Amino acid sequence: MGELLGYARVSTLEQDAALQHDALSAAGCFRSWTDTASGSLTDRPELASLMDALRPGDTLVVWRLDRLGRSLPHLIETVRGLAERGIGFRSLQEAIDTTTPGGRLVFHIFGSLAEFERDLVRERTMAGLAAARRRGRVGGRPTVMTAAKTKQAQRMVTAGTPLTEVADVLGVSRTTLYRHLKTQPAMTPAAGAAPAPVRPPPVAASAGRSSRACPSCGHEPGTREEAMQLRADLAMRWLEPDPDNPGAVVEAGHCRTCQPRGPVVNVECSRCGDGPIITGALAEDSAEGSVAYPARRWLVAAGWTTAPDLVCPEH
C-alpha cells in the first residue's frame, strides 16, 4: 500500500494555504508540499520535488484540480504521466480518484473533451489562414531582410566580408542572414576580384587536429580572413539526427566546406531572431514555426521556452 502525498498551491504570499493543508491532512496525507506561485508558471520547485518523491503505488492528492494543472491539457498530461509511473491521483473537491474505475472514466472523458477542443481550435485556425491566403494576406512577422538588404549582403559576402560582420552591419541575426543568402542565386564575383580559394575536401576526424580546424571536416583556414570566416561559421549551431541514437539530436558546428546541403529549417527566437538550424530528417519533419519533437526536446534542455512562442535562454 503506497502513501498519500499532498500538494497545495497559493498564488501570492498574502494567501494562506491552511485550508488546503487541513483538507489534505484530513484525507490522510503523509506529507504535503506547498508552492507559492501563479498557476500559469511552469517553474514550481515544490511540485518538482513532490514528483521526485512519488513512487509506484503512491497517490498524489490535491484540494482542487486547479491547484495542480495550469490548464486542462496540462492537467491531463500530468495525470497521464503519473499513471504511467503507477501513481494515482485524487482531487478532494471534485471527488475524483484515478485509483478507482469511476475516477479513471472521468479523466478519460476530460481527455476526450480536451482533444475535441484542440481539434476545433486547429480547424478554425486552418480555415482562417486559408481565407486570409485567398485574400492575398500572409501571416507571420514581417521580414527584416528587405530586397535591398539582401543585395547588399550578397555584395559584402562576395567581397569577402565575414558573415558576422555582415549581420552586424545589417542589424540582423546570423541565422536570418544565412537563410536569405541560401535562397538567393550565387553572385558572380566582380571583374578583377580575386577568385575564391579552392576548398580542400572534407577529411576524417583526427585526434591530432589543430584547434583552428573545423571540428566536423578538419578544414583549416589559410589566411586570417578565412579564420575569421570560420569562427563566424562555427558560431552557427546545427541540430542533426544522432546516427548512433535514433530519436536523439546532436549539436554540430560546420564550416562552409561541410555545411549540410539538404533541407534546413531555421529556429528563431521570437524576440531576437537568433537560433540554431535544423537539418536532415529533422528538417523534413519540421517547418517554419513548427519544430520536430526531438529538436524541441533539445531546445527545452538548452533552456528555450517553446510555448506559446519560441524564446531563447537569453530572453
Residue frames relative to the residue before (quaternion, step in Angstrom):
aa qw qx qy qz dx dy dz
M 1.0000 0.0000 0.0000 0.0000 0.00 0.00 0.00
G 0.3353 -0.7697 0.5117 0.1825 3.59 -0.72 1.07
E 0.5789 -0.5790 0.4563 0.3485 3.51 -1.39 0.04
L 0.3705 -0.6566 0.5996 0.2684 3.54 -1.36 0.37
L 0.0446 -0.8007 0.5970 -0.0210 3.59 -0.62 1.17
G 0.2622 -0.8154 0.5047 0.1075 3.57 -0.70 1.09
Y 0.1221 -0.7631 0.6291 0.0839 3.54 -1.27 0.48
A 0.0392 -0.7806 0.6237 -0.0134 3.55 -0.92 1.02
R 0.0335 -0.7928 0.6085 0.0131 3.57 -1.18 0.57
V 0.0444 -0.7471 0.6624 0.0321 3.53 -1.12 0.83
S 0.5205 -0.6888 0.4204 0.2791 3.56 -1.10 0.70
T 0.8085 0.1344 -0.0507 0.5707 3.61 1.02 -0.70
L 0.6471 -0.5281 0.3876 0.3900 3.53 -1.30 0.35
E 0.6236 0.5612 -0.3414 0.4239 3.58 1.16 -0.58
Q 0.6357 0.5280 -0.3360 0.4518 3.58 1.16 -0.49
D 0.3166 -0.7590 0.5490 0.1493 3.54 -1.12 0.74
A 0.2981 -0.7746 0.5365 0.1527 3.56 -0.85 1.01
A 0.3469 0.7771 -0.4785 0.2164 3.61 1.26 0.13
L 0.6247 0.5472 -0.3436 0.4385 3.59 1.00 -0.80
Q 0.6721 0.4811 -0.2955 0.4791 3.56 0.93 -0.88
H 0.6455 0.5254 -0.3291 0.4461 3.60 0.94 -0.84
D 0.6469 0.5195 -0.3259 0.4532 3.57 0.94 -0.85
A 0.6688 0.4981 -0.3024 0.4616 3.58 0.93 -0.90
L 0.6615 0.5017 -0.3099 0.4633 3.59 0.97 -0.82
S 0.6441 0.5096 -0.3235 0.4699 3.58 1.02 -0.77
A 0.6543 0.5125 -0.3127 0.4598 3.58 0.98 -0.86
A 0.6526 0.5087 -0.3125 0.4666 3.59 1.17 -0.58
G 0.5833 -0.6203 0.3582 0.3829 3.58 1.28 -0.11
C 0.3261 0.7651 -0.5027 0.2358 3.59 1.18 0.39
F 0.4587 -0.6946 0.4966 0.2459 3.54 -0.92 1.00
R 0.7792 -0.0791 0.0974 0.6141 3.58 1.05 -0.82
S 0.1788 -0.7859 0.5839 0.0970 3.57 -1.17 0.58
W 0.2349 -0.7342 0.6234 0.1310 3.54 -1.22 0.69
T 0.1139 -0.8110 0.5729 0.0341 3.60 -0.97 0.79
D 0.1472 -0.7631 0.6258 0.0661 3.56 -0.97 0.98
T 0.1760 -0.7192 0.6563 0.1452 3.54 -1.22 0.61
A 0.4213 0.6744 -0.4742 0.3779 3.55 0.05 1.32
S 0.5777 -0.5669 0.4592 0.3662 3.51 -1.25 0.49
G 0.5568 -0.6289 0.4298 0.3311 3.56 -1.08 0.68
S 0.6311 0.5495 -0.3401 0.4291 3.60 1.19 -0.40
L 0.5842 0.5989 -0.3721 0.4020 3.59 1.23 -0.31
T 0.3915 -0.7166 0.5312 0.2259 3.55 -1.07 0.81
D 0.6777 0.4769 -0.2863 0.4809 3.59 1.17 -0.57
R 0.1995 0.7515 -0.5991 0.1912 3.55 -0.22 1.33
P 0.2742 -0.8332 0.4533 0.1583 3.58 0.10 1.31
E 0.6576 0.5093 -0.3335 0.4438 3.61 0.96 -0.75
L 0.6242 0.5180 -0.3398 0.4760 3.58 1.07 -0.69
A 0.6378 0.5161 -0.3307 0.4663 3.58 0.99 -0.79
S 0.6443 0.5129 -0.3200 0.4685 3.59 1.01 -0.79
L 0.6354 0.5236 -0.3216 0.4676 3.58 1.04 -0.79
M 0.6480 0.5229 -0.3257 0.4479 3.58 0.92 -0.86
D 0.6483 0.5040 -0.3192 0.4731 3.59 1.09 -0.70
A 0.6812 0.5076 -0.2889 0.4414 3.59 1.09 -0.71
L 0.5875 0.6032 -0.3693 0.3932 3.59 1.15 -0.55
R 0.1012 -0.7828 0.6131 0.0327 3.55 -1.04 0.85
P 0.6637 -0.4904 0.3590 0.4362 3.62 -1.16 0.42
G 0.7471 0.3345 -0.2879 0.4970 3.55 -0.87 1.02
D 0.5879 0.5578 -0.3732 0.4517 3.61 1.24 -0.33
T 0.2401 -0.7481 0.5978 0.1594 3.55 -1.32 0.25
L 0.2937 -0.7354 0.5881 0.1642 3.56 -0.90 0.98
V 0.1031 -0.8125 0.5738 0.0082 3.57 -0.72 1.11
V 0.0314 -0.7751 0.6310 0.0107 3.58 -0.98 0.90
W 0.5721 -0.5948 0.4399 0.3541 3.54 -1.22 0.48
R 0.7906 -0.0414 0.0628 0.6077 3.56 1.02 -0.86
L 0.6562 -0.5614 0.3296 0.3816 3.59 -1.07 0.69
D 0.6928 0.4998 -0.3016 0.4234 3.60 0.89 -0.88
R 0.5214 0.6181 -0.4275 0.4041 3.61 1.25 -0.05
L 0.7314 0.4158 -0.2237 0.4920 3.59 1.14 -0.58
G 0.8138 0.3031 -0.1450 0.4742 3.60 0.63 -1.11
R 0.4502 -0.6653 0.5262 0.2789 3.57 -1.10 0.75
S 0.7724 -0.0153 0.0460 0.6332 3.55 1.20 -0.62
L 0.6812 -0.4716 0.3393 0.4455 3.58 -1.23 0.17
P 0.6599 0.4827 -0.3409 0.4640 3.68 0.82 -0.77
H 0.6555 0.5028 -0.3266 0.4591 3.61 0.96 -0.81
L 0.6342 0.5309 -0.3297 0.4551 3.58 0.99 -0.82
I 0.6711 0.4942 -0.3006 0.4636 3.58 0.88 -0.94
E 0.6424 0.5206 -0.3235 0.4601 3.57 0.98 -0.83
T 0.6530 0.5175 -0.3146 0.4548 3.60 0.98 -0.86
V 0.6854 0.4771 -0.2915 0.4666 3.58 0.86 -0.95
R 0.6233 0.5246 -0.3464 0.4651 3.61 1.03 -0.69
G 0.6363 0.5272 -0.3243 0.4604 3.56 1.03 -0.80
L 0.6330 0.5176 -0.3251 0.4751 3.57 1.05 -0.74
A 0.6540 0.5223 -0.3164 0.4464 3.57 0.94 -0.91
E 0.6396 0.5270 -0.3304 0.4516 3.59 1.02 -0.76
R 0.6915 0.4408 -0.2678 0.5058 3.58 1.20 -0.52
G 0.5277 -0.6485 0.4008 0.3748 3.58 1.29 0.05
I 0.5187 0.6253 -0.4024 0.4220 3.57 1.21 0.59
G 0.3527 -0.7497 0.5254 0.1937 3.58 -0.93 0.92
F 0.2268 -0.7574 0.5976 0.1331 3.55 -1.34 0.18
R 0.0228 -0.7891 0.6137 -0.0079 3.57 -1.00 0.89
S 0.0977 -0.7444 0.6571 0.0674 3.53 -1.13 0.78
L 0.3993 -0.7744 0.4408 0.2158 3.56 -0.49 1.21
Q 0.6931 0.4895 -0.2989 0.4367 3.61 0.82 -0.94
E 0.7474 0.3774 -0.2174 0.5017 3.59 0.96 -0.83
A 0.3564 -0.7628 0.4730 0.2596 3.62 1.31 -0.03
I 0.3877 0.6918 -0.5052 0.3405 3.57 0.93 0.98
D 0.0487 0.7851 -0.6125 0.0785 3.56 -0.87 0.98
T 0.2539 -0.8134 0.5065 0.1319 3.58 -0.29 1.26
T 0.5403 0.5877 -0.4287 0.4229 3.59 1.22 0.09
T 0.6752 0.4229 -0.2846 0.5332 3.59 1.32 -0.04
P 0.6198 -0.5497 0.3899 0.4021 3.64 -1.12 0.50
G 0.6563 0.5204 -0.3246 0.4394 3.60 0.93 -0.81
G 0.6540 0.5103 -0.3139 0.4619 3.57 0.98 -0.79
R 0.6450 0.5065 -0.3248 0.4711 3.59 0.99 -0.78
L 0.6190 0.5433 -0.3433 0.4515 3.59 1.04 -0.74
V 0.6411 0.5239 -0.3290 0.4542 3.60 0.93 -0.87
F 0.6960 0.4669 -0.2949 0.4590 3.57 0.87 -0.84
H 0.5895 0.5363 -0.3765 0.4724 3.59 1.10 -0.53
I 0.6359 0.5109 -0.3304 0.4748 3.59 1.01 -0.75
F 0.6239 0.5330 -0.3339 0.4639 3.60 0.98 -0.83
G 0.6629 0.5170 -0.3023 0.4494 3.56 0.94 -0.93
S 0.6523 0.5074 -0.3134 0.4678 3.59 0.99 -0.80
L 0.6452 0.5121 -0.3217 0.4670 3.59 1.01 -0.79
A 0.6536 0.5093 -0.3198 0.4595 3.58 0.96 -0.82
E 0.6557 0.4983 -0.3148 0.4718 3.59 0.98 -0.80
F 0.6229 0.5322 -0.3310 0.4682 3.57 1.05 -0.76
E 0.6488 0.5129 -0.3166 0.4644 3.59 0.99 -0.84
R 0.6461 0.5138 -0.3231 0.4628 3.61 0.95 -0.83
D 0.6527 0.5130 -0.3210 0.4559 3.58 0.95 -0.85
L 0.6445 0.5153 -0.3254 0.4618 3.59 0.99 -0.78
V 0.6558 0.5018 -0.3129 0.4694 3.58 0.92 -0.88
R 0.6550 0.5091 -0.3145 0.4614 3.59 0.94 -0.88
E 0.6585 0.5120 -0.3136 0.4538 3.58 0.94 -0.88
R 0.6656 0.4917 -0.3091 0.4687 3.59 0.94 -0.85
T 0.6420 0.5296 -0.3236 0.4502 3.57 1.00 -0.81
M 0.6790 0.4854 -0.2966 0.4640 3.59 0.86 -0.94
A 0.6387 0.5151 -0.3313 0.4658 3.60 1.02 -0.76
G 0.6549 0.5090 -0.3130 0.4626 3.60 1.00 -0.80
L 0.6529 0.5035 -0.3178 0.4682 3.60 0.96 -0.80
A 0.6463 0.5156 -0.3249 0.4592 3.58 0.96 -0.84
A 0.6526 0.5040 -0.3170 0.4686 3.60 0.97 -0.82
A 0.6505 0.5108 -0.3213 0.4611 3.59 1.00 -0.78
R 0.6489 0.5126 -0.3266 0.4577 3.59 0.98 -0.80
R 0.6291 0.5323 -0.3454 0.4489 3.60 1.01 -0.72
R 0.7059 0.4253 -0.2555 0.5056 3.59 1.17 -0.55
G 0.5986 -0.6172 0.3429 0.3783 3.55 1.28 0.25
R 0.5697 0.5820 -0.3987 0.4216 3.60 1.21 0.22
V 0.1452 -0.7787 0.6083 0.0506 3.54 -0.99 0.92
G 0.3931 -0.7491 0.4849 0.2216 3.57 -0.78 1.01
G 0.5595 0.6141 -0.4523 0.3244 3.52 -1.35 -0.10
R 0.6413 -0.5205 0.3971 0.4002 3.52 -1.34 0.20
P 0.5176 -0.6079 0.4798 0.3639 3.61 -1.07 0.59
T 0.5109 -0.6673 0.4462 0.3076 3.58 -0.97 0.84
V 0.3931 -0.7131 0.5298 0.2371 3.56 -1.08 0.75
M 0.6619 0.4723 -0.3009 0.4982 3.58 1.27 -0.30
T 0.1687 -0.7866 0.5903 0.0664 3.55 -0.25 1.29
A 0.6873 -0.4585 0.3482 0.4429 3.56 -1.29 0.17
A 0.6444 0.5226 -0.3253 0.4537 3.59 1.00 -0.80
K 0.6577 0.5009 -0.3143 0.4666 3.59 0.94 -0.84
T 0.6381 0.5299 -0.3319 0.4494 3.59 0.99 -0.80
K 0.6591 0.4961 -0.3127 0.4708 3.60 0.95 -0.85
Q 0.6396 0.5185 -0.3249 0.4653 3.58 1.01 -0.81
A 0.6425 0.5216 -0.3210 0.4605 3.58 1.00 -0.83
Q 0.6467 0.5164 -0.3240 0.4584 3.58 0.96 -0.82
R 0.6494 0.5086 -0.3236 0.4636 3.59 0.97 -0.83
M 0.6739 0.4971 -0.3065 0.4525 3.60 0.90 -0.86
V 0.6564 0.4970 -0.3143 0.4726 3.59 0.98 -0.82
T 0.6377 0.5244 -0.3260 0.4605 3.60 0.99 -0.80
A 0.6794 0.4800 -0.2837 0.4770 3.57 1.11 -0.71
G 0.6013 -0.6094 0.3398 0.3892 3.59 1.29 -0.01
T 0.4049 0.7095 -0.4860 0.3106 3.60 1.22 0.27
P 0.4908 -0.6659 0.4639 0.3170 3.64 -0.83 0.89
L 0.6058 -0.5970 0.3899 0.3531 3.56 -1.09 0.76
T 0.6182 0.5511 -0.3540 0.4345 3.59 1.01 -0.74
E 0.6690 0.4878 -0.2959 0.4764 3.57 0.95 -0.87
V 0.6247 0.5310 -0.3410 0.4598 3.60 1.01 -0.77
A 0.6634 0.5061 -0.3076 0.4574 3.58 0.92 -0.92
D 0.6486 0.5145 -0.3192 0.4613 3.60 1.00 -0.80
V 0.6560 0.5158 -0.3152 0.4519 3.58 0.94 -0.86
L 0.7377 0.4116 -0.2260 0.4850 3.59 0.92 -0.91
G 0.4225 -0.7307 0.4532 0.2865 3.60 1.22 -0.22
V 0.5685 0.5542 -0.4003 0.4577 3.60 1.06 0.76
S 0.5700 -0.5796 0.4446 0.3762 3.57 -1.27 0.23
R 0.6408 -0.5240 0.3919 0.4015 3.56 -1.25 0.38
T 0.6322 0.5416 -0.3379 0.4391 3.58 1.01 -0.79
T 0.6559 0.5007 -0.3104 0.4719 3.59 0.92 -0.89
L 0.6524 0.5128 -0.3164 0.4596 3.57 0.93 -0.88
Y 0.6619 0.5122 -0.3116 0.4500 3.57 0.87 -0.93
R 0.6567 0.5260 -0.3265 0.4307 3.58 0.89 -0.88
H 0.7078 0.4579 -0.2776 0.4608 3.58 0.85 -0.89
L 0.6423 0.5002 -0.3378 0.4724 3.59 1.06 -0.61
K 0.6246 0.5421 -0.3444 0.4443 3.60 1.09 -0.64
T 0.7084 0.4576 -0.2654 0.4672 3.60 1.10 -0.66
Q 0.6388 0.5135 -0.3312 0.4676 3.60 1.26 -0.06
P 0.5268 -0.6094 0.4713 0.3592 3.62 -1.10 0.59
A 0.5692 -0.6061 0.4287 0.3535 3.54 -1.07 0.72
M 0.3824 -0.7232 0.5315 0.2200 3.58 -1.03 0.83
T 0.4504 -0.6688 0.5211 0.2799 3.54 -1.08 0.69
P 0.4875 -0.6688 0.4539 0.3304 3.63 -0.73 0.89
A 0.5647 -0.6113 0.4391 0.3385 3.54 -1.09 0.75
A 0.6297 -0.5434 0.3981 0.3869 3.53 -1.22 0.59
G 0.7946 0.2795 -0.2189 0.4925 3.55 -0.92 0.92
A 0.5376 0.6249 -0.4120 0.3883 3.56 1.23 -0.24
A 0.5542 -0.6178 0.4386 0.3446 3.55 -1.06 0.71
P 0.4910 -0.6615 0.4651 0.3240 3.61 -0.88 0.82
A 0.5713 -0.5978 0.4398 0.3504 3.51 -1.14 0.67
P 0.5148 -0.6535 0.4473 0.3284 3.60 -0.90 0.80
V 0.4761 -0.6542 0.5096 0.2926 3.53 -1.14 0.72
R 0.3221 -0.7639 0.5314 0.1740 3.55 -0.74 1.10
P 0.4466 -0.6695 0.5104 0.3030 3.60 -0.97 0.72
P 0.5721 -0.5862 0.4287 0.3811 3.61 -1.10 0.50
P 0.6242 -0.5390 0.3981 0.4018 3.58 -1.18 0.52
V 0.1863 -0.7734 0.5977 0.0996 3.54 -1.11 0.73
A 0.5927 -0.5721 0.4247 0.3755 3.53 -1.21 0.43
A 0.6030 -0.5715 0.4152 0.3706 3.52 -1.21 0.59
S 0.0776 -0.7986 0.5968 0.0053 3.56 -1.03 0.80
A 0.5228 -0.6515 0.4486 0.3179 3.53 -1.01 0.83
G 0.7164 0.4464 -0.2557 0.4713 3.60 1.15 -0.61
R 0.3401 0.7701 -0.4868 0.2332 3.60 1.20 0.26
S 0.5487 -0.6220 0.4547 0.3244 3.54 -1.11 0.79
S 0.5533 -0.6147 0.4494 0.3376 3.56 -1.16 0.61
R 0.6316 0.5302 -0.3348 0.4560 3.59 1.24 -0.32
A 0.5781 0.6215 -0.3685 0.3791 3.59 1.24 -0.27
C 0.5944 -0.5357 0.4580 0.3872 3.53 -1.31 0.40
P 0.4330 -0.7269 0.4595 0.2701 3.64 -0.70 0.94
S 0.6806 0.5039 -0.3003 0.4390 3.60 1.15 -0.42
C 0.8294 0.1768 -0.0766 0.5243 3.60 0.87 -0.90
G 0.5093 -0.6807 0.4089 0.3316 3.60 1.21 -0.24
H 0.4177 0.7141 -0.4760 0.2984 3.59 1.22 0.03
E 0.1606 -0.7880 0.5900 0.0724 3.56 -0.91 0.99
P 0.4510 -0.6900 0.4874 0.2881 3.60 -0.88 0.87
G 0.3422 -0.7622 0.5198 0.1782 3.54 -1.09 0.80
T 0.7675 0.2387 -0.1404 0.5781 3.56 1.24 -0.39
R 0.6548 -0.4960 0.3770 0.4279 3.55 -1.26 0.19
E 0.6270 0.5366 -0.3391 0.4516 3.57 1.03 -0.77
E 0.6530 0.4990 -0.3160 0.4740 3.58 0.98 -0.80
A 0.6316 0.5294 -0.3370 0.4551 3.57 1.04 -0.73
M 0.6427 0.5077 -0.3197 0.4764 3.59 1.01 -0.78
Q 0.6546 0.5047 -0.3146 0.4667 3.57 0.99 -0.83
L 0.6343 0.5313 -0.3309 0.4538 3.58 1.03 -0.80
R 0.6444 0.5097 -0.3299 0.4650 3.59 0.96 -0.80
A 0.6466 0.5087 -0.3214 0.4688 3.58 1.01 -0.78
D 0.6543 0.5097 -0.3179 0.4593 3.59 0.97 -0.83
L 0.7002 0.4720 -0.2763 0.4589 3.59 0.92 -0.91
A 0.5432 0.6013 -0.4101 0.4185 3.60 1.23 -0.22
M 0.6035 0.5252 -0.3562 0.4827 3.58 1.25 -0.36
R 0.2596 -0.7608 0.5773 0.1432 3.56 -0.94 0.92
W 0.1565 -0.7753 0.6084 0.0655 3.55 -0.93 0.96
L 0.1928 -0.7626 0.6087 0.1032 3.55 -0.90 0.95
E 0.0020 0.8196 -0.5676 0.0786 3.55 -0.59 1.22
P 0.5757 -0.5591 0.4425 0.4002 3.61 -1.15 0.43
D 0.4236 -0.6875 0.5301 0.2586 3.57 -1.01 0.84
P 0.3536 -0.7693 0.4825 0.2243 3.64 -0.42 1.13
D 0.7135 0.4477 -0.2573 0.4735 3.61 1.15 -0.53
N 0.7718 0.2432 -0.1301 0.5729 3.59 1.26 -0.22
P 0.2586 -0.8034 0.5145 0.1517 3.62 0.09 1.24
G 0.7824 0.2921 -0.2407 0.4946 3.55 -0.93 0.95
A 0.6529 0.4818 -0.3135 0.4933 3.59 1.29 -0.12
V 0.3347 -0.7336 0.5664 0.1702 3.53 -1.31 0.37
V 0.1313 -0.7619 0.6269 0.0960 3.57 -1.10 0.71
E 0.3490 -0.7106 0.5737 0.2102 3.53 -1.18 0.67
A 0.0348 -0.8155 0.5770 -0.0299 3.58 -0.81 1.00
G 0.2441 -0.7223 0.6209 0.1819 3.51 -1.34 0.36
H 0.0713 -0.8127 0.5783 -0.0001 3.58 -0.93 0.87
C 0.3339 -0.6826 0.6039 0.2405 3.53 -1.23 0.58
R 0.7199 -0.4276 0.2961 0.4595 3.58 -1.25 -0.01
T 0.5988 0.5914 -0.3614 0.4013 3.57 1.11 -0.58
C 0.8281 0.2361 -0.0836 0.5016 3.55 0.88 -0.95
Q 0.3240 0.7503 -0.5215 0.2451 3.62 1.17 0.30
P 0.5391 -0.6353 0.4330 0.3440 3.64 -0.87 0.86
R 0.2883 -0.7819 0.5350 0.1391 3.55 -0.97 0.88
G 0.5447 0.6330 -0.3953 0.3826 3.59 1.26 -0.10
P 0.7621 -0.3279 0.2531 0.4976 3.58 -1.24 -0.37
V 0.0710 -0.7816 0.6191 0.0294 3.55 -1.09 0.77
V 0.1316 -0.7475 0.6445 0.0929 3.54 -1.28 0.53
N 0.3088 -0.7661 0.5397 0.1630 3.56 -0.80 1.03
V 0.2300 -0.7313 0.6277 0.1351 3.54 -0.98 0.93
E 0.0321 -0.8315 0.5535 -0.0348 3.57 -0.52 1.17
C 0.4429 -0.6513 0.5524 0.2728 3.53 -0.98 0.91
S 0.4720 -0.7038 0.4536 0.2757 3.59 -0.82 0.95
R 0.7015 0.4585 -0.2729 0.4725 3.60 1.24 -0.24
C 0.8119 0.2054 -0.1144 0.5344 3.60 0.96 -0.79
G 0.4712 -0.7081 0.4236 0.3116 3.61 1.22 -0.22
D 0.5937 0.5762 -0.3729 0.4200 3.60 1.23 -0.09
G 0.2709 0.7629 -0.5601 0.1758 3.55 -1.26 0.37
P 0.6373 -0.5432 0.3820 0.3910 3.60 -1.26 0.19
I 0.3947 -0.6804 0.5655 0.2478 3.53 -1.40 0.15
I 0.2659 -0.7661 0.5689 0.1368 3.57 -0.80 1.05
T 0.0216 -0.8152 0.5783 -0.0222 3.58 -0.89 0.90
G 0.7366 0.4247 -0.2997 0.4327 3.54 -1.32 0.10
A 0.8189 -0.2009 0.1688 0.5104 3.55 -1.15 -0.69
L 0.5785 0.5783 -0.3796 0.4323 3.60 1.15 -0.54
A 0.6569 0.5016 -0.3118 0.4687 3.58 1.03 -0.79
E 0.6366 0.5316 -0.3318 0.4496 3.58 1.03 -0.73
D 0.7098 0.4230 -0.2487 0.5054 3.59 1.15 -0.64
S 0.6746 0.4525 -0.2867 0.5078 3.59 1.29 -0.01
A 0.1134 -0.7447 0.6483 0.1107 3.50 -1.40 0.04
E 0.6654 -0.4725 0.3576 0.4540 3.57 -1.22 0.28
G 0.8158 0.1935 -0.1681 0.5184 3.58 -0.68 1.12
S 0.7460 0.2668 -0.1874 0.5807 3.60 1.27 -0.12
V 0.1226 -0.8339 0.5380 0.0113 3.56 -0.33 1.29
A 0.5276 -0.6307 0.4683 0.3234 3.58 -0.95 0.88
Y 0.6492 -0.5835 0.3230 0.3657 3.57 -1.04 0.80
P 0.6558 0.4995 -0.3589 0.4377 3.69 0.78 -0.80
A 0.6684 0.4813 -0.3062 0.4772 3.60 0.99 -0.81
R 0.6273 0.5257 -0.3415 0.4621 3.60 1.02 -0.73
R 0.6294 0.5240 -0.3358 0.4653 3.59 1.03 -0.74
W 0.6264 0.5218 -0.3308 0.4754 3.60 1.05 -0.74
L 0.6415 0.5295 -0.3274 0.4483 3.60 0.94 -0.85
V 0.6510 0.5121 -0.3178 0.4614 3.58 0.92 -0.90
A 0.6651 0.4991 -0.3048 0.4644 3.60 0.94 -0.87
A 0.6813 0.4784 -0.2796 0.4784 3.58 1.16 -0.63
G 0.6326 -0.5750 0.3238 0.4054 3.59 1.26 0.06
W 0.4498 0.6806 -0.4634 0.3460 3.60 1.24 0.21
T 0.3153 -0.6604 0.6366 0.2432 3.51 -1.36 0.42
T 0.1894 -0.8362 0.5101 0.0686 3.58 -0.67 1.08
A 0.7773 0.1943 -0.1286 0.5844 3.61 1.22 -0.16
P 0.5229 -0.2136 -0.8250 0.0173 1.47 -1.90 1.63
D 0.7520 0.2627 -0.1657 0.5814 3.62 1.27 -0.39
L 0.5316 -0.5962 0.4892 0.3502 3.53 -1.28 0.41
V 0.0604 0.7830 -0.6132 0.0854 3.56 -0.74 1.11
C 0.4039 -0.7371 0.4937 0.2232 3.58 -0.76 1.07
P 0.6695 -0.5169 0.3350 0.4152 3.63 -1.18 0.38
E 0.6282 0.5548 -0.3509 0.4177 3.63 1.08 -0.58
H 0.7611 0.3134 -0.1921 0.5344 3.59 1.19 -0.32
